[in-house]
């Protein structure tokens, strides 16, 4: 994802926000804020088809997990 953003010349501040980085990534990781919807729409317009397909698959799985609809398998 970082390479894709770099190749598209996305601004560093926006890149950090998308990747979930705080302003100083070395000191801490993660972000409590939400990406501005206008910025998200501009980035989504640049996305290659594979990223859009990945989003559908991963968000569907996340929604199932959030709803408790997944089965935990244990290997012995």
SULDANOR-V903324 format. One record per residue. PHI is phi in whole degrees, 0 to 359 (999 if undefined). NEAR is the number of other C-alpha atoms within 12 Angstrom. Layout:
# SULDANOR-V903324
((PHI & NEAR) (PHI & NEAR))
This chain:
# SULDANOR-V903324
((999 & 19) (299 & 19) (298 & 11) (299 & 18) (296 & 24) (296 & 17) (295 & 14) (271 & 20) (58 & 15) (289 & 25) (303 & 16) (304 & 20) (299 & 21) (292 & 27) (302 & 27) (298 & 25) (296 & 28) (296 & 30) (279 & 25) (81 & 22) (268 & 24) (284 & 21) (298 & 20) (244 & 15) (297 & 17) (296 & 9) (275 & 9) (199 & 11) (226 & 15) (107 & 18) (212 & 17) (269 & 12) (278 & 14) (243 & 17) (296 & 22) (304 & 14) (301 & 13) (292 & 12) (293 & 19) (300 & 18) (295 & 12) (294 & 15) (291 & 26) (299 & 22) (295 & 14) (273 & 19) (297 & 21) (288 & 16) (305 & 12) (296 & 14) (292 & 19) (297 & 16) (292 & 14) (300 & 15) (300 & 17) (301 & 14) (293 & 14) (289 & 14) (291 & 15) (297 & 16) (295 & 17) (297 & 15) (297 & 15) (296 & 14) (296 & 14) (298 & 11) (275 & 11) (74 & 11) (267 & 12) (262 & 13) (260 & 10) (274 & 8) (255 & 6) (246 & 5) (264 & 4) (241 & 3))
